Amino acid sequence: MLPISTEGAFLADAEADLRAWERTGLQFLSAIDVSFPPSMVGTANTPPFLFAQGSLKDHDPAIAVVGSRDASVRGIQLATAIAEYLVAQSLTVVSGLAAGIDSAVHETALHTGGRTVAFIATGINKSYPAANRATQHAIGERGLLLSQFWPEAPPQKTNFLLRNNSIAQYASAAIIVEAGEHSGARNLARHAVDLGRPLILTDLVADANDWAQQLLSASGVYRAASLAELAEIVQQITPGTRREPDPGDAK
């Protein structure tokens, strides 16, 4: 047991940190706090704490939309159309604020007046990639920014894998728009399946990867060859969604 003086100093330092974080608009959530995202409680490898900036909700119907950093033109178009559709269903768009697909869905949700949640792989006071700094700020102001790392933590390879698990925990389902054989989205897809979350793979993923073909044999994994097919699946797995995609939406 720590000496009283040392323990008291530790608690005083912790209280000072909490006050400093609160002054900058950050919330510190332990996994036992009532404000901790309910969908993450009791899941495998739940992070012990989260830093949050923005609006926390007790009930936040959310779908993860993720994919390649080096996305194709069709991939970006499809990701944008998917995000627009989810916003129209009053569903929260969750992603990882990486370049490519992630950035496209976050920005689309913001521009169309929807709610978006970003799990980042750095401390909440850092921006990676730096090009997403403005988007990150907007999400913290109008949506929810979450990090399971200390505020000044730099990006590290293992952080991205941990972040992917948290995205899968938060969302009620996941959509992989476009991804390569060794993409981080593959890691997130596996987490979603392990958690029993529905997983939707577009044809851009299913046609290009052996891992995607293998996942399609698992329970709760769907293939969508068009936005219309994806919308139908979303309606099946999230009761209450009714709007059909417009004919002009990306195919």
Beta strands, then each sheet from edge to edge (+ up, - down):
strand 1: 27-30
strand 2: 49-54
strand 3: 62-66
strand 4: 92-95
strand 5: 116-119
strand 6: 144-147
strand 7: 173-176
strand 8: 199-202
strand 9: 221-224
sheet 1: 1+ 2- 6+ 5+ 4+ 3+ 7+ 8+ 9+
end
